[in-house]
Amino acid sequence: MVNNVCVIIRHSVADERFTLGLRNALATQMGGYETGLVFLGNALLSLTGAIPAYLAKTLNSYLENEGKLYYLAQDLRDLKLEAGDLAFAEAKGVDSEDLAEVLEDSDAISTF
């Protein structure tokens, strides 16, 4: 039985897979599943500035419903960014061991 779901987004906001991943995370959460949303690599760049209003609304709805938002701290360093550069303060930086734990605790993982 699926209780925990992890949605991984690896693409920037300019890629349709970003939108699909974000919508999937919100739909999964609204379906009653504990959902973790993980941004990896260049997807982090999408969290540094303004994103289209409908995507911001989708992400804010996800976060308002106790959604968990993670990013790999090493990716942030590789992109020469700091946590303060992210537009969403709820985003939590994790190391690879913590990310592995998030993934191990997930019954289903979707990657976009």
N, C-alpha and C positions, 0 to 999 in steps of 0.2 A: 504494500500500500504506500502511496506517495503522500508524505506530509510536508517535507521540506524541498524547496526547489531553488536552484541557483541559475540565474540568467547572466551570461557573460557577454559583454559587448566589446568587440575588438576594432570597430570601425568608427570613423569620425561621423559627425552629424550630417555631413554631405552625402553619406552613403545610406541607401534605403535600409540596409541591415541595422543601422543605428535605431531608426524609427521602429522597425519590427521588433527588435530586442526590447526596447523600452515599453512598447505596447504589450508585449508578451509578459513582461515583469508585472505590469499593472493588472493585466487580466488574470494572471496566476494568483496574485495577491488577493484580488477581489473574489476569486473563486474559493478563498478560505485557506490557501496554502501559505505557510511561512516561506517568504521569498527573500533571497539575497540577490542583489544586483551588483555585478562586478564590472568595473571598467578597466580594460587593459590596453597598454600601448598607446597608440594615437587616439584612441577613444577619449583619453583624459583631456586632450586638447579641446574637446567639445564642452568640457565643464569649466573652461577658463573665461568664457565670455558669454555674450548673449546668444541664445539659441532661439529658433522660431517659437512663437508664443504657444502654439499647440503642444510642442514638445516640452516646453517649460511647465506648462499646465499638467501634462501627463506625469512628468517627473515629480512635481510638487504634490500631486495627488498620491503618488506612490509613497513619498516621504511622510505625508500627513497621516497615512494609515500605518505608521510604524514600520515602514519599509527600511531595510538595511542597505546601505550604499557603501561599497568598498572599492578601493583601488590598490594596486600593487605599489608600495612605496618606492621600490626600485625604478619602476616606470616613471614616476614623478621626477626622480633624480636624473634619470636618463634624458628626460625632456627638458632638463634644467629649469624645473618649476618648483615652487614651494606650496605647501598646503594652503597658504593664504591666497594663492593665485586662483584657487578653485571657487567658482561662484556658489557652490553648495557646501555650506559649513558642515552639513550632516555626513559628508563623505569621510570615511574612516580609512586611513592608510594602514595596510597590513604587510607583513613580510611574507616571504614565500611559504614559511611553515604555517603561519596563520591562515593563509589562503588555502593551503592543502587541507587544513582542518575544516574550513568552510565547505570545501568540495566534498570531503569525506562525510560530513554531516548531511549532505544533500541526497535525497532519494532520486532526484532527476536533475540533469544539467542540460541547459540549452545554450548554444553558442551562436552568436550573431556577429 
